[in-house]
């Protein structure tokens, strides 16, 4: 999937860049010459981050109303300005309003550019600067509906001169929706991976697994549902509390509903709710629309998802291994920003991987049916099923330490005195 942003730079460009960075998502910016002159630092930042910069003409005219010379000037001026600001020239072009003719195509090709249209989105400009929830949901629905079923959608959004808060607010949910549905984000050159990197994978692509509880599901009192890799358990406890816990470890999220024995959890009419034995709702997390599913995410969170995107999340992430807890093959812990992941592979090795598939650190341990344990002494060990130690961090003598995954892609074993062991 390619995210593209037209009509910039503008007042919301920085916020869009920050979101793309935080999700490690590549994108393409089709810039207008006039706006580039007003926001030269943003153009330089886009280029420095490795985003693809495209030509969207100098003044955003209807190209088919212009002569050959005028069309050439509109396209060539942007190329010259980009070269002056960044030392690069655009290799992709998008005509304003999607309006072009054979002359436009010929000029773009003569300037070394391919012409790109879009296959989804494009209506966020209609919000005209509004930040209302109506426009946020409208934009999410427009993008998701427009790209539904496409193998390689090219999504059009905008970063015009005016602030576009609804587009900014909708963008994270759009990214999360398509990531959950198996899409990889690329620019129009096909490059993926974090901005600023080439994106060449040195490890298998990260996959997100989850168990889906469809709309209409009822979790009875005392029942438990496991996440797709059996790392987490959603339990409707006898005291009326709904919890999501690491198997063998801490509770990451719980509903504020103790004191309601016999309660059930239900996903009905776009809402996750806990209902008492008398049928009354004692707690709910509301979605929108008649239908939403609950996903038991393998990062330690719960997410209520409708067709238009995320409607509620528990915002819980397992980012540390605590004394006495463990990882099994296929289990992982994430950094707080969800972009780095420590996984115990099927062979029993530990691998620290970025969202762009780059491997930051790994060991060569072999324990296919074993586990990784943080001992209470502060030592991280990998043991076979029979209990034989095949790898150790050699960091014992620091009781009650916590092994964490940082946003910078390192492992830190942290105790009262600070970091006692770390990967490079």
PALO-241181 format. One line per 8 residues: number of its first residue (from 1); their letters; for each residue x, z, y of N, C-alpha, C. Coordinates in steps of 0.1 Angstrom, whole numbers, always signed. Last residue first. Example, Ala and Ser with C-alpha at 12.3 -4.5 7.8 and 13.67 -1.06 7.14 Angstrom:
# PALO-241181
2) sa) +128,+71,-22,+137,+71,-11,+129,+79,+0  +132,+78,-57,+123,+78,-45,+132,+78,-33;
This chain:
# PALO-241181
424) xxxxxxxx) +239,+220,-40,+245,+213,-29,+236,+201,-25  +221,+250,-49,+226,+237,-52,+231,+230,-39  +231,+285,-48,+224,+273,-43,+230,+260,-48  +229,+320,-47,+233,+308,-55,+224,+297,-49  +222,+339,-29,+233,+342,-38,+237,+331,-47  +210,+343,+3,+212,+333,-8,+224,+337,-16  +203,+378,+9,+204,+364,+13,+205,+355,+1  +200,+404,-1,+212,+401,+8,+213,+387,+12;
416) xxxxxxxx) +178,+402,-17,+177,+410,-5,+189,+407,+5  +180,+367,-27,+178,+382,-29,+177,+389,-16  +174,+335,-39,+174,+344,-27,+171,+358,-31  +186,+306,-47,+183,+318,-54,+185,+329,-43  +175,+274,-38,+181,+287,-33,+177,+298,-42  +180,+240,-40,+175,+252,-47,+182,+264,-41  +171,+215,-16,+181,+223,-23,+173,+234,-30  +156,+199,+2,+160,+194,-10,+171,+202,-17;
408) xxxxxxxx) +146,+210,+25,+157,+201,+27,+163,+196,+13  +126,+227,+19,+122,+214,+24,+133,+205,+25  +136,+243,-12,+136,+242,+2,+131,+228,+6  +125,+263,-38,+128,+249,-35,+126,+247,-19  +138,+294,-51,+129,+286,-42,+134,+272,-41  +138,+322,-70,+143,+308,-70,+134,+300,-62  +145,+355,-61,+134,+345,-62,+141,+331,-61  +156,+386,-76,+158,+374,-68,+146,+365,-70;
400) xxxxxxxx) +156,+410,-91,+144,+407,-82,+146,+395,-73  +191,+416,-92,+177,+418,-97,+167,+415,-86  +218,+404,-96,+210,+403,-84,+196,+405,-88  +231,+401,-120,+236,+411,-111,+229,+412,-98  +237,+365,-125,+232,+378,-128,+238,+389,-119  +243,+338,-123,+240,+346,-110,+234,+359,-113  +246,+315,-139,+257,+325,-138,+255,+334,-125  +227,+297,-145,+232,+297,-131,+244,+306,-129;
392) xxxxxxxx) +230,+282,-177,+228,+293,-169,+234,+291,-155  +220,+267,-208,+225,+265,-194,+222,+278,-186  +212,+274,-233,+220,+262,-232,+225,+259,-217  +207,+301,-254,+209,+297,-240,+217,+285,-239  +182,+303,-279,+196,+300,-276,+197,+296,-261  +156,+305,-287,+161,+315,-278,+176,+314,-275  +143,+285,-300,+148,+296,-309,+155,+307,-300  +137,+268,-280,+126,+274,-286,+131,+286,-294;
384) xxxxxxxx) +164,+274,-256,+157,+266,-266,+145,+274,-272  +166,+281,-221,+167,+285,-235,+160,+276,-244  +182,+283,-192,+174,+274,-200,+177,+278,-214  +182,+308,-165,+187,+303,-178,+177,+293,-184  +193,+325,-138,+184,+314,-142,+190,+308,-155  +194,+359,-131,+201,+348,-137,+190,+337,-141  +183,+382,-122,+187,+373,-112,+194,+360,-118  +174,+400,-141,+187,+402,-136,+191,+393,-125;
376) xxxxxxxx) +150,+389,-149,+149,+399,-139,+163,+404,-134  +155,+353,-151,+155,+366,-157,+155,+377,-146  +136,+326,-150,+143,+334,-141,+143,+349,-146  +138,+301,-174,+134,+314,-171,+143,+320,-160  +127,+272,-189,+136,+277,-179,+130,+290,-174  +124,+265,-225,+119,+268,-212,+130,+273,-202  +121,+240,-251,+125,+253,-246,+118,+256,-232  +119,+216,-263,+108,+225,-265,+111,+239,-260;
368) xxxxxxxx) +144,+204,-255,+131,+197,-254,+119,+206,-256  +170,+210,-241,+161,+220,-247,+147,+214,-247  +199,+205,-226,+190,+199,-236,+183,+210,-243  +213,+200,-193,+208,+208,-204,+199,+201,-214  +226,+189,-171,+225,+181,-184,+221,+189,-196  +210,+190,-139,+219,+195,-149,+217,+187,-162  +208,+178,-105,+203,+179,-119,+214,+185,-128  +197,+168,-73,+206,+177,-81,+199,+177,-95;
360) xxxxxxxx) +184,+148,-60,+193,+156,-52,+203,+164,-61  +173,+116,-65,+177,+128,-72,+187,+136,-64  +146,+99,-49,+161,+102,-50,+163,+116,-57  +119,+95,-47,+125,+93,-60,+140,+96,-60  +108,+103,-24,+112,+89,-24,+120,+86,-37  +105,+130,-27,+93,+122,-28,+96,+107,-29  +133,+141,-47,+126,+139,-35,+114,+130,-37  +141,+164,-73,+138,+151,-69,+130,+151,-56;
352) xxxxxxxx) +160,+180,-96,+155,+182,-82,+153,+169,-76  +157,+189,-129,+160,+178,-120,+153,+181,-107  +169,+203,-159,+163,+205,-146,+167,+194,-137  +162,+193,-193,+170,+194,-181,+162,+197,-169  +144,+189,-214,+148,+202,-211,+158,+204,-200  +133,+164,-217,+145,+167,-225,+150,+182,-224  +113,+164,-199,+109,+164,-213,+121,+168,-222  +124,+185,-172,+121,+173,-178,+118,+175,-193;
344) xxxxxxxx) +112,+206,-148,+119,+206,-161,+114,+194,-169  +117,+199,-114,+110,+197,-126,+118,+200,-138  +113,+205,-81,+121,+209,-92,+113,+208,-105  +108,+184,-53,+102,+190,-66,+113,+193,-76  +97,+178,-20,+108,+179,-30,+102,+187,-42  +74,+178,-5,+82,+165,-6,+94,+166,-15  +58,+200,+1,+54,+191,-10,+63,+179,-12  +66,+218,+19,+61,+206,+25,+57,+196,+14;
336) xxxxxxxx) +77,+238,+2,+65,+241,+9,+58,+228,+15  +86,+221,-29,+90,+227,-16,+77,+230,-8  +73,+230,-62,+75,+221,-50,+81,+229,-38  +79,+231,-97,+76,+238,-84,+80,+229,-73  +66,+220,-128,+75,+219,-117,+70,+229,-106  +65,+210,-163,+61,+218,-152,+70,+217,-140  +78,+194,-182,+66,+188,-175,+61,+197,-164  +87,+222,-201,+89,+208,-199,+76,+202,-193;
328) xxxxxxxx) +81,+252,-182,+81,+245,-195,+83,+230,-192  +94,+279,-164,+90,+265,-164,+91,+260,-178  +85,+314,-156,+92,+303,-163,+87,+289,-160  +90,+349,-147,+82,+337,-149,+91,+325,-153  +109,+369,-142,+100,+370,-154,+92,+358,-157  +109,+365,-107,+114,+372,-119,+105,+373,-131  +95,+333,-98,+97,+348,-96,+102,+354,-109  +100,+304,-82,+100,+310,-95,+103,+324,-93;
320) xxxxxxxx) +82,+287,-56,+92,+296,-61,+90,+300,-75  +60,+272,-48,+73,+268,-43,+85,+278,-47  +30,+262,-54,+40,+270,-61,+53,+265,-56  +6,+263,-28,+17,+255,-34,+26,+265,-41  -25,+260,-13,-16,+268,-20,-6,+259,-28  -48,+250,+0,-35,+251,+7,-26,+260,+0  -73,+245,-10,-69,+259,-10,-55,+261,-3  -92,+222,+8,-81,+225,-1,-78,+239,+0;
312) xxxxxxxx) -118,+198,+13,-114,+212,+14,-102,+213,+4  -119,+170,+14,-129,+178,+22,-126,+193,+23  -101,+141,+14,-100,+155,+12,-110,+162,+21  -122,+111,+11,-109,+118,+13,-111,+133,+10  -144,+96,+6,-138,+94,+19,-125,+103,+21  -153,+105,-18,-149,+91,-17,-141,+89,-4  -140,+139,-19,-151,+129,-20,-145,+115,-18  -126,+167,-33,-124,+153,-28,-136,+145,-30;
304) xxxxxxxx) -110,+197,-30,-124,+191,-31,-123,+177,-25  -84,+211,-47,-88,+202,-37,-101,+196,-40  -60,+237,-52,-73,+232,-55,-77,+223,-44  -25,+239,-62,-36,+239,-52,-49,+234,-58  -3,+236,-77,-8,+249,-75,-19,+250,-65  +4,+211,-83,+13,+217,-74,+9,+232,-71  -15,+199,-98,-4,+205,-106,+7,+210,-96  -49,+206,-89,-37,+200,-87,-25,+207,-94;
296) xxxxxxxx) -79,+201,-99,-69,+211,-102,-56,+205,-101  -104,+189,-78,-92,+185,-85,-83,+198,-87  -138,+184,-78,-128,+194,-76,-116,+190,-85  -157,+158,-61,-151,+164,-73,-141,+174,-69  -188,+152,-45,-174,+155,-44,-169,+161,-57  -217,+139,-30,-209,+140,-42,-194,+143,-39  -232,+136,-7,-238,+142,-19,-229,+144,-30  -213,+149,+22,-219,+139,+13,-224,+144,+1;
288) xxxxxxxx) -185,+170,+23,-195,+163,+30,-200,+152,+21  -179,+204,+12,-174,+190,+15,-185,+184,+23  -173,+239,+16,-182,+227,+17,-174,+214,+19  -172,+265,-4,-162,+256,+4,-169,+243,+4  -188,+296,-6,-188,+282,-8,-177,+276,+1  -204,+325,-20,-192,+319,-13,-193,+304,-15  -228,+332,-31,-221,+343,-24,-208,+338,-17  -260,+319,-36,-246,+315,-32,-239,+327,-25;
280) xxxxxxxx) -281,+330,-62,-277,+330,-48,-263,+327,-46  -286,+334,-89,-286,+321,-83,-283,+319,-69  -281,+359,-99,-295,+356,-94,-297,+343,-88  -255,+359,-105,-264,+358,-116,-278,+355,-112  -241,+339,-77,-244,+351,-85,-253,+349,-96  -218,+313,-74,-232,+317,-73,-234,+329,-82  -195,+297,-54,-197,+308,-64,-211,+313,-63  -189,+262,-50,-196,+274,-46,-195,+284,-58;
272) xxxxxxxx) -181,+233,-34,-176,+242,-44,-182,+256,-41  -201,+204,-26,-197,+218,-23,-192,+225,-36  -214,+181,-30,-203,+181,-22,-197,+194,-19  -235,+188,-49,-238,+184,-35,-226,+185,-26  -215,+211,-67,-228,+205,-66,-229,+201,-51  -198,+229,-88,-195,+218,-79,-207,+209,-78  -197,+264,-93,-204,+252,-94,-199,+241,-84  -191,+293,-111,-186,+284,-101,-192,+271,-104;
264) xxxxxxxx) -211,+323,-115,-206,+311,-120,-200,+303,-108  -212,+359,-122,-213,+347,-113,-207,+335,-120  -210,+383,-136,-219,+372,-141,-220,+360,-133  -207,+404,-107,-206,+402,-122,-215,+391,-127  -195,+406,-80,-206,+397,-84,-205,+394,-99  -172,+418,-72,-185,+426,-71,-197,+417,-74  -154,+394,-53,-155,+404,-63,-167,+412,-61  -149,+371,-37,-162,+373,-43,-162,+384,-54;
256) xxxxxxxx) -132,+352,-22,-135,+366,-18,-148,+371,-24  -112,+334,-46,-123,+335,-38,-126,+350,-34  -76,+329,-46,-88,+335,-52,-100,+335,-42  -45,+315,-56,-57,+315,-47,-68,+322,-54  -24,+322,-72,-21,+315,-60,-33,+315,-51  -13,+349,-92,-25,+342,-87,-21,+335,-74  +18,+345,-111,+9,+351,-101,-3,+342,-98  +20,+338,-147,+26,+341,-134,+15,+346,-124;
248) xxxxxxxx) +9,+327,-169,+20,+337,-171,+26,+341,-158  +0,+300,-151,-1,+306,-164,+12,+314,-167  -10,+307,-118,+1,+301,-127,+0,+308,-140  -44,+304,-109,-32,+312,-112,-22,+303,-120  -72,+307,-91,-63,+297,-96,-49,+303,-97  -104,+323,-95,-90,+323,-92,-83,+311,-97  -133,+338,-84,-128,+326,-89,-113,+325,-85  -150,+368,-93,-140,+362,-85,-135,+349,-92;
240) xxxxxxxx) -168,+382,-109,-173,+373,-99,-163,+366,-90  -158,+396,-130,-162,+404,-118,-167,+395,-106  -150,+378,-148,-163,+385,-151,-167,+393,-139  -138,+348,-133,-136,+361,-138,-150,+368,-139  -131,+317,-139,-143,+324,-133,-143,+338,-139  -100,+302,-133,-108,+311,-141,-119,+317,-133  -77,+277,-138,-89,+281,-129,-98,+289,-138  -43,+278,-142,-56,+281,-148,-66,+284,-138;
232) xxxxxxxx) -14,+257,-147,-23,+265,-139,-36,+267,-145  -1,+241,-166,+7,+251,-158,-2,+261,-150  -13,+221,-181,-14,+235,-186,-6,+245,-178  -13,+197,-169,-1,+200,-177,-1,+214,-181  -38,+197,-156,-35,+186,-166,-23,+189,-174  -50,+231,-157,-46,+219,-150,-41,+209,-161  -78,+245,-175,-64,+244,-173,-61,+231,-165  -104,+268,-170,-101,+254,-171,-86,+253,-167;
224) xxxxxxxx) -123,+295,-185,-110,+290,-179,-109,+275,-181  -150,+319,-182,-144,+306,-187,-132,+303,-179  -163,+341,-171,-153,+343,-182,-146,+330,-187  -192,+323,-163,-185,+335,-162,-176,+338,-174  -186,+287,-163,-194,+299,-166,-185,+311,-164  -187,+262,-141,-177,+270,-148,-184,+284,-151  -203,+231,-140,-205,+246,-139,-195,+253,-147  -204,+200,-123,-198,+209,-133,-201,+223,-130;
216) xxxxxxxx) -214,+184,-103,-223,+188,-113,-217,+198,-123  -186,+163,-100,-197,+169,-94,-208,+172,-104  -159,+171,-123,-168,+162,-116,-180,+169,-110  -128,+181,-121,-141,+187,-125,-151,+179,-116  -97,+169,-132,-109,+166,-123,-121,+173,-129  -64,+178,-131,-76,+178,-139,-88,+177,-129  -35,+158,-124,-45,+168,-120,-57,+167,-130  -3,+148,-113,-13,+149,-124,-23,+160,-120;
208) xxxxxxxx) +17,+125,-98,+9,+137,-95,-2,+137,-106  +51,+116,-103,+37,+114,-106,+29,+127,-103  +79,+100,-90,+72,+112,-92,+57,+109,-94  +97,+75,-108,+88,+79,-97,+81,+92,-100  +130,+84,-121,+116,+79,-123,+107,+84,-111  +158,+80,-99,+150,+88,-109,+137,+82,-110  +167,+66,-79,+177,+70,-88,+171,+79,-99  +153,+39,-60,+151,+51,-69,+163,+54,-78;
200) xxxxxxxx) +159,+31,-28,+162,+27,-41,+161,+39,-51  +154,+37,-1,+143,+38,-11,+146,+33,-25  +170,+38,+21,+167,+25,+15,+156,+25,+5  +158,+59,+47,+165,+57,+35,+161,+43,+29  +142,+62,+69,+156,+64,+71,+164,+62,+59  +114,+76,+53,+120,+69,+64,+134,+72,+66  +115,+77,+17,+115,+84,+30,+120,+75,+41  +100,+49,-1,+109,+60,+1,+109,+66,+15;
192) xxxxxxxx) +101,+13,+0,+94,+26,-1,+104,+37,+1  +97,-20,+12,+106,-9,+10,+98,+4,+10  +84,-44,+16,+83,-38,+3,+91,-26,+1  +82,-52,+41,+93,-58,+34,+94,-52,+19  +62,-37,+52,+59,-51,+48,+71,-59,+43  +67,-6,+35,+65,-14,+47,+63,-28,+42  +46,+14,+12,+57,+5,+15,+56,-1,+29  +35,+39,-9,+35,+34,+4,+48,+26,+7;
184) xxxxxxxx) +18,+36,-40,+31,+39,-33,+31,+32,-20  -11,+51,-55,-4,+41,-47,+9,+46,-42  -26,+69,-70,-15,+62,-77,-8,+52,-68  -44,+86,-59,-49,+75,-67,-38,+65,-71  -29,+103,-43,-36,+108,-55,-41,+97,-65  -22,+85,-23,-12,+91,-32,-18,+96,-45  -47,+81,-11,-41,+70,-18,-29,+75,-27  -52,+108,+0,-62,+101,-9,-55,+90,-18;
176) xxxxxxxx) -30,+113,+16,-32,+121,+4,-42,+114,-6  -35,+93,+37,-22,+93,+28,-24,+101,+15  -59,+102,+47,-58,+89,+41,-46,+88,+32  -52,+128,+56,-61,+127,+45,-61,+113,+39  -34,+120,+77,-29,+128,+66,-39,+127,+54  -52,+104,+95,-40,+98,+88,-36,+107,+76  -71,+117,+110,-75,+110,+98,-63,+107,+89  -57,+126,+133,-64,+135,+124,-67,+130,+111;
168) xxxxxxxx) -49,+101,+145,-39,+111,+141,-45,+121,+131  -75,+90,+150,-66,+83,+141,-55,+93,+136  -83,+109,+169,-91,+107,+156,-82,+100,+146  -65,+107,+191,-65,+119,+182,-73,+117,+169  -49,+87,+207,-59,+84,+196,-60,+95,+186  -43,+81,+241,-42,+90,+230,-53,+86,+220  -35,+47,+250,-42,+59,+252,-40,+68,+239  -19,+26,+239,-14,+34,+250,-21,+47,+252;
160) xxxxxxxx) -24,+28,+203,-25,+22,+216,-19,+31,+227  -20,+25,+174,-14,+36,+182,-13,+31,+197  -42,+19,+146,-37,+16,+159,-29,+28,+165  -42,+3,+114,-46,+13,+123,-39,+11,+136  -48,-16,+85,-45,-17,+100,-51,-4,+106  -32,-20,+54,-42,-12,+62,-38,-13,+77  -32,-39,+27,-25,-38,+40,-35,-32,+50  -32,-33,-8,-38,-33,+5,-29,-32,+16;
152) xxxxxxxx) -28,-44,-36,-18,-43,-26,-24,-43,-12  -52,-42,-51,-39,-38,-57,-28,-36,-47  -83,-28,-42,-72,-37,-39,-59,-33,-45  -101,-8,-45,-100,-18,-55,-89,-28,-53  -105,-2,-11,-109,+2,-24,-108,-10,-34  -100,-6,+15,-89,-9,+6,-93,-6,-9  -123,+0,+29,-117,-14,+30,-106,-17,+20  -128,+26,+22,-137,+16,+17,-131,+2,+18;
144) xxxxxxxx) -106,+38,+35,-107,+39,+21,-116,+29,+15  -110,+30,+62,-97,+27,+55,-100,+27,+40  -136,+41,+67,-133,+27,+70,-120,+22,+62  -133,+68,+62,-142,+60,+53,-139,+45,+55  -115,+75,+83,-112,+77,+69,-120,+68,+59  -131,+69,+105,-118,+62,+103,-114,+63,+88  -152,+86,+102,-155,+72,+102,-142,+64,+99  -140,+111,+104,-146,+107,+91,-148,+92,+91;
136) xxxxxxxx) -132,+109,+131,-122,+112,+121,-128,+107,+107  -157,+106,+144,-148,+95,+144,-136,+97,+133  -169,+131,+139,-176,+118,+135,-166,+107,+134  -153,+149,+151,-152,+148,+136,-159,+136,+131  -137,+136,+181,-148,+141,+174,-147,+140,+158  -120,+127,+200,-114,+135,+189,-125,+141,+180  -117,+94,+215,-125,+106,+210,-118,+113,+200  -104,+71,+221,-98,+83,+225,-106,+96,+222;
128) xxxxxxxx) -120,+51,+209,-117,+50,+224,-112,+64,+229  -130,+44,+185,-131,+58,+189,-128,+59,+204  -122,+18,+180,-135,+20,+185,-138,+34,+189  -98,+18,+167,-98,+16,+181,-111,+19,+188  -104,+18,+140,-101,+31,+146,-101,+30,+161  -107,-5,+125,-118,-1,+134,-116,+12,+142  -88,-11,+106,-89,-19,+118,-99,-15,+128  -93,-14,+70,-92,-6,+83,-94,-15,+95;
120) xxxxxxxx) -77,-41,+52,-85,-29,+53,-83,-22,+66  -60,-62,+53,-70,-62,+43,-80,-50,+44  -43,-83,+78,-46,-70,+71,-58,-71,+62  -16,-106,+83,-29,-100,+87,-31,-87,+80  +15,-118,+94,+8,-108,+85,-6,-105,+92  +39,-143,+92,+27,-138,+99,+19,-130,+89  +75,-139,+94,+63,-142,+86,+51,-136,+94  +100,-152,+116,+90,-142,+113,+79,-148,+103;
112) xxxxxxxx) +118,-169,+128,+122,-162,+117,+113,-151,+113  +108,-186,+147,+115,-174,+152,+120,-164,+141  +94,-204,+133,+107,-208,+139,+115,-197,+145  +72,-188,+126,+82,-192,+116,+95,-197,+122  +60,-186,+151,+64,-174,+144,+75,-178,+134  +54,-213,+156,+63,-206,+164,+69,-194,+158  +36,-219,+135,+48,-227,+136,+59,-219,+145  +15,-201,+141,+22,-200,+128,+36,-207,+129;
104) xxxxxxxx) +7,-212,+166,+11,-198,+164,+20,-196,+152  -2,-237,+158,+9,-236,+167,+15,-222,+166  -23,-232,+141,-11,-238,+136,+1,-237,+145  -35,-200,+154,-37,-214,+149,-24,-219,+144  -52,-168,+154,-40,-177,+155,-44,-191,+151  -62,-136,+157,-66,-149,+161,-53,-158,+163  -62,-109,+154,-61,-117,+142,-64,-132,+144  -59,-95,+177,-73,-98,+173,-73,-106,+160;
96) xxxxxxxx) -26,-108,+180,-37,-100,+185,-51,-105,+181  -8,-116,+150,-14,-121,+163,-25,-111,+167  +22,-102,+140,+8,-102,+138,+1,-106,+151  +52,-108,+122,+44,-110,+134,+29,-109,+131  +85,-98,+112,+71,-100,+109,+63,-100,+122  +110,-94,+121,+109,-104,+111,+94,-106,+106  +125,-86,+153,+114,-85,+143,+114,-97,+133  +160,-76,+155,+149,-85,+159,+138,-84,+149;
88) xxxxxxxx) +181,-50,+168,+175,-57,+157,+164,-66,+163  +190,-34,+188,+200,-42,+181,+194,-50,+170  +171,-19,+203,+175,-14,+190,+186,-22,+183  +167,-31,+228,+165,-16,+226,+171,-11,+213  +173,-58,+226,+179,-50,+236,+178,-35,+233  +156,-65,+205,+170,-66,+203,+178,-58,+213  +131,-61,+217,+135,-53,+206,+150,-53,+203  +132,-81,+237,+132,-67,+241,+136,-58,+230;
80) xxxxxxxx) +132,-104,+222,+143,-101,+230,+144,-87,+234  +107,-102,+209,+120,-103,+201,+132,-99,+209  +90,-103,+231,+91,-91,+223,+104,-91,+214  +95,-129,+239,+98,-118,+248,+99,-105,+241  +86,-146,+219,+100,-145,+221,+104,-133,+230  +57,-144,+221,+64,-140,+209,+79,-137,+212  +52,-154,+247,+46,-141,+243,+54,-136,+231  +65,-179,+247,+70,-168,+256,+64,-155,+251;
72) xxxxxxxx) +49,-193,+228,+63,-191,+225,+69,-179,+234  +25,-194,+242,+26,-187,+230,+40,-183,+226  +33,-210,+263,+29,-197,+266,+29,-188,+253  +40,-234,+251,+50,-227,+258,+46,-213,+260  +15,-242,+239,+26,-239,+231,+37,-231,+238  -12,-223,+257,-4,-235,+254,+8,-231,+245  -38,-202,+245,-26,-205,+252,-19,-218,+248  -59,-195,+229,-63,-200,+243,-50,-204,+251;
64) xxxxxxxx) -49,-184,+207,-54,-197,+206,-59,-203,+219  -42,-157,+214,-32,-167,+213,-37,-182,+213  -53,-136,+236,-59,-144,+225,-50,-157,+224  -26,-112,+243,-36,-122,+246,-43,-128,+234  -7,-90,+245,-19,-89,+237,-29,-99,+241  +18,-93,+258,+7,-88,+266,-7,-88,+259  +37,-100,+238,+41,-92,+250,+30,-86,+257  +31,-96,+202,+31,-103,+215,+34,-94,+227;
56) xxxxxxxx) +39,-80,+182,+25,-81,+184,+22,-88,+198  +64,-78,+157,+60,-84,+170,+45,-86,+171  +75,-48,+141,+69,-61,+141,+66,-65,+155  +98,-28,+124,+92,-31,+137,+87,-45,+137  +97,-4,+98,+98,-18,+101,+91,-21,+115  +117,+26,+101,+104,+19,+100,+106,+5,+104  +140,+40,+104,+139,+30,+93,+126,+24,+91  +145,+57,+125,+139,+62,+113,+137,+52,+101;
48) xxxxxxxx) +154,+39,+144,+163,+49,+138,+158,+55,+125  +130,+26,+151,+140,+19,+144,+150,+28,+137  +115,+47,+162,+110,+40,+151,+121,+33,+143  +133,+53,+184,+130,+63,+173,+125,+56,+160  +131,+31,+199,+144,+34,+193,+142,+44,+182  +104,+33,+206,+108,+21,+199,+122,+24,+192  +105,+57,+221,+98,+56,+208,+102,+44,+200  +120,+49,+243,+126,+59,+234,+119,+59,+221;
40) xxxxxxxx) +104,+31,+257,+116,+26,+250,+121,+36,+240  +76,+28,+268,+80,+38,+258,+93,+34,+250  +73,+6,+284,+69,+19,+289,+74,+31,+280  +82,-15,+269,+89,-12,+281,+86,+2,+287  +63,-14,+249,+77,-11,+245,+85,-8,+258  +41,-23,+262,+42,-9,+258,+56,-5,+255  +48,-50,+266,+45,-42,+278,+46,-27,+274  +50,-59,+239,+62,-58,+248,+60,-49,+260;
32) xxxxxxxx) +37,-40,+212,+34,-49,+223,+46,-47,+233  +45,-38,+176,+46,-34,+190,+43,-45,+200  +36,-28,+147,+35,-40,+154,+34,-37,+169  +53,-9,+123,+47,-8,+137,+48,-22,+143  +48,+1,+90,+52,-10,+99,+45,-8,+112  +62,+27,+69,+51,+20,+76,+57,+9,+84  +68,+53,+43,+72,+41,+51,+60,+34,+58  +66,+87,+42,+59,+75,+40,+65,+64,+49;
24) xxxxxxxx) +70,+115,+40,+80,+106,+36,+74,+92,+32  +53,+132,+53,+49,+127,+40,+59,+118,+33  +67,+136,+76,+64,+148,+68,+59,+144,+54  +68,+110,+87,+80,+117,+83,+77,+128,+73  +42,+106,+93,+48,+97,+83,+61,+104,+78  +39,+126,+113,+31,+126,+100,+37,+118,+89  +56,+116,+133,+58,+129,+127,+51,+131,+113  +44,+92,+139,+58,+92,+133,+60,+105,+126;
16) xxxxxxxx) +21,+102,+151,+20,+94,+139,+33,+93,+132  +31,+115,+173,+24,+123,+163,+23,+115,+150  +42,+93,+187,+51,+104,+182,+44,+112,+171  +19,+78,+193,+29,+73,+184,+38,+84,+178  +0,+85,+211,-1,+91,+198,+10,+87,+189  +5,+70,+234,+5,+84,+235,+5,+91,+222  +25,+42,+221,+15,+48,+230,+15,+63,+229  +41,+10,+215,+39,+24,+214,+29,+30,+224;
8) xxxxxxxx) +12,-5,+199,+20,+6,+204,+32,+0,+211  -5,-23,+185,-7,-20,+199,+1,-9,+205  -9,-11,+150,-8,-21,+161,-9,-15,+175  +6,-2,+121,+0,+3,+133,+3,-7,+144  +0,-2,+85,+5,-8,+97,-2,-3,+109  +9,+7,+53,+2,+12,+65,+9,+4,+77  +5,-8,+22,+13,-9,+35,+4,-4,+46  +8,+0,-12,+0,+0,+0,+9,+0,+12;
